[in-house]
Amino acid sequence: MISAVAARAAELSDATIVHTIICEAGQVGRELAKLKLPLSSRVAVDWKETETTAAAGGLGASVPLLPIGGSGDLSKEELRVTSSDGLSFNLNPASSSACTGYQREIVKGGIGLYDCLVGDKFTSLQVALQEGDGSTGCRQTITVVKKAGGNFRIKAFGADIGPSGSYESKHVIEFAFAAPKVKKN
């Protein structure tokens, strides 16, 4: 099953990611409030998006029954990387107000912050908050690949002649969460 994030990974704007993180941080804050844990904690979030596009096209010909043939190709590859590192968000129930609002885009089902800190690492988070030391977190990578390719061959003058081409788009988004955020000395 493809997650909501994977299905829309190539469409996520920076604002959508930020609003979703604020929303999920507020949901984590609600869980902390239920156990009367400190609500002044923050989560550090990193994310990086890598978009790779490759296209190739060519023309080839071969002569049946003879070891003669040839082809020519032209290809292009483009790489684009964007990142946000160490951004800090409040783990406070008040932040959950970002989950709703007029014209506010968020990823339904989240991007993994709540699942990480409440679903996978809540006991470790509790210890870190109670002891006032340490940090816990998760990393997640989502890859969406779109591919297309083909060729067309016709027989002309006893030879197979025709164009070929291919296209590939690969979008990778990586998230890393760490809470409580460790203060740098």
Buried (B, 14 or more C-beta within 10 A) or exposed (E): EEBEBBEBBBEBEEEBBBBBBBBBBBBBBBBBBEEEBEBEBBBBBBBBBBBBBBBBBBBBBBBEEEEEEEEEEEEEEEEEEEEBEEBEBBBBBEBBEBBEEEEBBBBEEBBBBBBBBBEBBBEBBBEBBEEEEEBBBBEBEBEBEEEEEEEEBEEEEEBBBBBBBBBBBBBBBBBBBBBBBEEEE
